[in-house]
Amino acid sequence: VLKPDLYEPELNPIYSAMLAHYGVVADPARVADPNRKGSVENAIQHTQGTALAGRRFETLEAQNEFLRHWEENWASKRIHGSTRRQVEAMFQEEKPHLRPLPVAPFRMFTEVVRTVCDDTTVRVDNSYYAARPALIGSQVNVRVYTSTIEIRDRHTHALLRVHSRMTHPGSVVLPTNERPFNPSRQTAVLLANAGRIGPQTRALCQHMFDAEG
């Protein structure tokens, strides 16, 4: 939780995206108020104090195999201390209401905030990506994945654009029909090109522009 709030807490963007991916809702507990935390947290303490107490394993696989056997033959068969009911019986009641996990796993990403440039692109890792329908000068969230980037609305997080991530610095991902005609920008480009020919050429072009526009 980045910013605690009784009704609208601000969550870490990656954690928030993970919740949306799995279709679940976070219910943050109040700070320094353990009585409001879910009893599910006791499962870790219970496992450490019973199954793993006094035991050491050579490998993680050996530990997991032991815990699977412990779960199937002891933990799920026991009578829960609070409900006075068998754990497995309660799970079977809840099972029909559970949803399957998504087919695709959750993908980690890095999120950055970018301002849309006057050519309607945003700059990410020295490459430029089309950001329409985001407005020029507005801010957007950019999620950077291993091979793709997503451009999202700053406030609603609605998906605006998806692009393949460029690996060559200076790449511009902008369809021709989305390239805006910006007179001031085009003039600066033309004058810069004239300056590469020579200072006199640039001066002449600047004079023509000042006189005729």
For each residue, the residues with C-beta under 8 A, 3 or more apart:
1: 4 9 10 11 12 28
2: 10 11 12
3: 9 10
4: 1 9 28 30 31
5: 8 9 10
6:
7:
8: 5
9: 1 3 4 5 28
10: 1 2 3 5
11: 1 2 15 16 19 26 28
12: 1 2 15 16
13: 16 17 111 141
14: 17 18 108 109 111
15: 11 12 18 19 26
16: 11 12 13 19 20 26
17: 13 14 20 21 106 109 143
18: 14 15 21 22 106
19: 11 15 16 22 24 25 26
20: 16 17 23
21: 17 18 102 106
22: 18 19 101 102 106
23: 20 99 102
24: 19
25: 19
26: 11 15 16 19
27: 38
28: 1 4 9 11
29: 33 34 36 37 38
30: 4 33 36
31: 4
32:
33: 29 30 36 37
34: 29 37
35:
36: 29 30 33
37: 29 33 34 41
38: 27 29 41
39: 42 82
40: 43
41: 37 38 44 45
42: 39 45 46
43: 40 46 47
44: 41 47 48
45: 41 42 48 49
46: 42 43 49 50
47: 43 44 50 51 52 67 75
48: 44 45 51 52 53
49: 45 46 52 53
50: 46 47 53
51: 47 48 55 66 67 70 74 75
52: 47 48 49 55 63 67
53: 48 49 50
54:
55: 51 52 66
56:
57: 60 62 63 66
58: 62
59: 62 63
60: 57 63 64
61: 64 65
62: 57 58 59 65 66
63: 52 57 59 60 66 67
64: 60 61 67 68
65: 61 62 68 69
66: 51 55 57 62 63 69 70
67: 47 51 52 63 64 70 71
68: 64 65 71 72
69: 65 66 72 73
70: 51 66 67 73 74 75
71: 67 68 74 75 76
72: 68 69 75 76
73: 69 70 77
74: 51 70 71 77 78
75: 47 51 70 71 72 78 87
76: 71 72 86 87 88 91
77: 73 74 86 87 88
78: 74 75 86 87
79: 84 85 86 87
80: 83 84 85 86 87 90
81: 84
82: 39
83: 80 90
84: 79 80 81
85: 79 80 89 90
86: 76 77 78 79 80 89 90
87: 75 76 77 78 79 80 90 91
88: 76 77 91 92
89: 85 86 92 93
90: 80 83 85 86 87 93 94
91: 76 87 88 94 95
92: 88 89 95
93: 89 90
94: 90 91 97 98
95: 91 92 98
96:
97: 94
98: 94 95
99: 23
100:
101: 22
102: 21 22 23 105 106
103:
104: 107
105: 102
106: 17 18 21 22 102
107: 104 145 146
108: 14 145
109: 14 17 143 144 145 150
110: 143 144
111: 13 14 141 142 143 144
112: 124 141 142 144
113: 139 140 141 142 154
114: 122 123 124 131 139 140 142
115: 122 137 138 139 140
116: 120 121 122 131 134 135 136 137 138 139 140
117: 120 121 122 123 128 136
118: 136 137 180 182 185
119: 128 174 179 180 182 185
120: 116 117 130 131 132 134 136 174 178 180
121: 116 117 128 129 130 131 172 173 174
122: 114 115 116 117 128 129 131 134 140 142 151
123: 114 117 126 127 128
124: 112 114 127 128 129 142 144 149
125: 144 165 166 169
126: 123 169 170
127: 123 124 165 166 168 169 170 171 172 173
128: 117 119 121 122 123 124 171 172 173 174
129: 121 122 124 149 151 161 163 166 173 174
130: 120 121 161 163 173 174 175 178
131: 114 116 120 121 122 134 140 151 160 161
132: 120 160 161 178
133: 160
134: 116 120 122 131 138 140 151 153 160
135: 116 138
136: 116 117 118 120
137: 115 116 118
138: 115 116 134 135 154
139: 113 114 115 116 154
140: 113 114 115 116 122 131 134 151 152 153 154 160
141: 13 111 112 113 151 152 153 154 157
142: 111 112 113 114 122 124 149 150 151 152
143: 17 109 110 111 149 150 152
144: 109 110 111 112 124 125 149 165
145: 107 108 109 148 149 150 165
146: 107 165
147: 164 165
148: 145 162 163 164 165
149: 124 129 142 143 144 145 162 163 165
150: 109 142 143 145 159 161 162
151: 122 129 131 134 140 141 142 159 160 161 162 163
152: 140 141 142 143 157 158 159 160
153: 134 140 141 156 157 158 160
154: 113 138 139 140 141
155:
156: 153
157: 141 152 153
158: 152 153
159: 150 151 152 162
160: 131 132 133 134 140 151 152 153
161: 129 130 131 132 150 151
162: 148 149 150 151 159
163: 129 130 148 149 151 166 173
164: 147 148 173
165: 125 127 144 145 146 147 148 149
166: 125 127 129 163 171 173
167: 171
168: 127 171
169: 125 126 127
170: 126 127
171: 127 128 166 167 168
172: 121 127 128
173: 121 127 128 129 130 163 164 166
174: 119 120 121 128 129 130 178 179
175: 130 178 179
176: 179
177:
178: 120 130 132 174 175
179: 119 174 175 176
180: 118 119 120
181: 186
182: 118 119 185 186
183: 186 187
184: 187 188
185: 118 119 182 188 189
186: 181 182 183 189 190
187: 183 184 190 191 209
188: 184 185 191 192
189: 185 186 192 193
190: 186 187 193 194 205
191: 187 188 194 195 202 205 206 209
192: 188 189 195 196
193: 189 190 196 197
194: 190 191 197 201 202 204 205
195: 191 192 198 199 201 202
196: 192 193
197: 193 194 201 202
198: 195 201 202
199: 195 202 203
200: 203 204
201: 194 195 197 198 204 205
202: 191 194 195 197 198 199 205 206
203: 199 200 206 207
204: 194 200 201 207 208
205: 190 191 194 201 202 208 209
206: 191 202 203 209 210
207: 203 204 210 211
208: 204 205 211 212
209: 187 191 205 206 212 213
210: 206 207
211: 207 208
212: 208 209
213: 209
